[in-house]
Amino acid sequence: MRWLRPEYRNPGGATAEELVLEAATETRAAPAARAAWPASLPAQVQAVAASLAAQDGPTTPDRLARTFARARAAKVAEILEALASLGQARKLPDGRYARAA
């Protein structure tokens, strides 16, 4: 970095120890808490429907299963298929699911 002007090298004037501490705290950020996977089928259907409604856009069963602790993607896909057949969700041609319009 010799070719950069000093104000571009360290604009905040942080010491090496501060930079290392800042980098260490950024990498140890807590992962988002995942919801517990319900035991009963009706509760699972409600949880999947609520999670699908909370998504910003279309999502895959794998990604939706990762929002729950100990949920299997195959089970989530099965529930999404049932929701789509009931008109509570839409299955897109690429295999993703979206909430019903």
VENKA-V750061 format. One record per backbone hydrogen bond with DSSP energy under -0.5 kcal/mol. NH is the residue of the N-H (numbers start at 0). CO is the residue of the C=O. E is the energy in kcal/mol with one decimal. If there is no record, write none. Layout:
nh=NH co=CO e=E
nh=NH co=CO e=E
This chain:
nh=3 co=0 e=-1.3
nh=7 co=4 e=-1.7
nh=8 co=4 e=-1.2
nh=9 co=5 e=-1.6
nh=12 co=9 e=-0.9
nh=18 co=14 e=-2.1
nh=19 co=15 e=-2.3
nh=20 co=16 e=-2.4
nh=21 co=17 e=-2.4
nh=22 co=18 e=-2.2
nh=23 co=19 e=-2.2
nh=24 co=20 e=-2.0
nh=25 co=21 e=-1.7
nh=26 co=22 e=-1.7
nh=27 co=23 e=-1.0
nh=28 co=25 e=-1.0
nh=34 co=66 e=-2.0
nh=36 co=68 e=-1.0
nh=37 co=35 e=-0.6
nh=43 co=39 e=-2.0
nh=44 co=40 e=-2.5
nh=45 co=41 e=-2.1
nh=46 co=42 e=-2.4
nh=47 co=43 e=-2.7
nh=48 co=44 e=-2.4
nh=49 co=45 e=-2.4
nh=50 co=46 e=-2.4
nh=51 co=47 e=-2.5
nh=52 co=48 e=-2.1
nh=53 co=49 e=-1.4
nh=54 co=50 e=-0.7
nh=54 co=51 e=-0.8
nh=58 co=96 e=-2.7
nh=63 co=59 e=-2.3
nh=64 co=60 e=-2.4
nh=65 co=61 e=-1.4
nh=66 co=63 e=-1.3
nh=67 co=64 e=-1.6
nh=68 co=34 e=-3.2
nh=70 co=67 e=-0.7
nh=75 co=71 e=-2.2
nh=76 co=72 e=-2.5
nh=77 co=73 e=-1.9
nh=78 co=74 e=-2.2
nh=79 co=75 e=-2.5
nh=80 co=76 e=-2.2
nh=81 co=77 e=-2.0
nh=82 co=78 e=-2.5
nh=83 co=79 e=-2.4
nh=84 co=80 e=-2.2
nh=85 co=81 e=-1.4
nh=86 co=83 e=-0.9
nh=87 co=82 e=-2.7
nh=88 co=82 e=-1.0
nh=89 co=97 e=-3.2
nh=91 co=89 e=-0.6
nh=91 co=95 e=-3.1
nh=94 co=91 e=-2.1
nh=96 co=58 e=-3.4
nh=97 co=89 e=-2.4
nh=99 co=87 e=-1.2
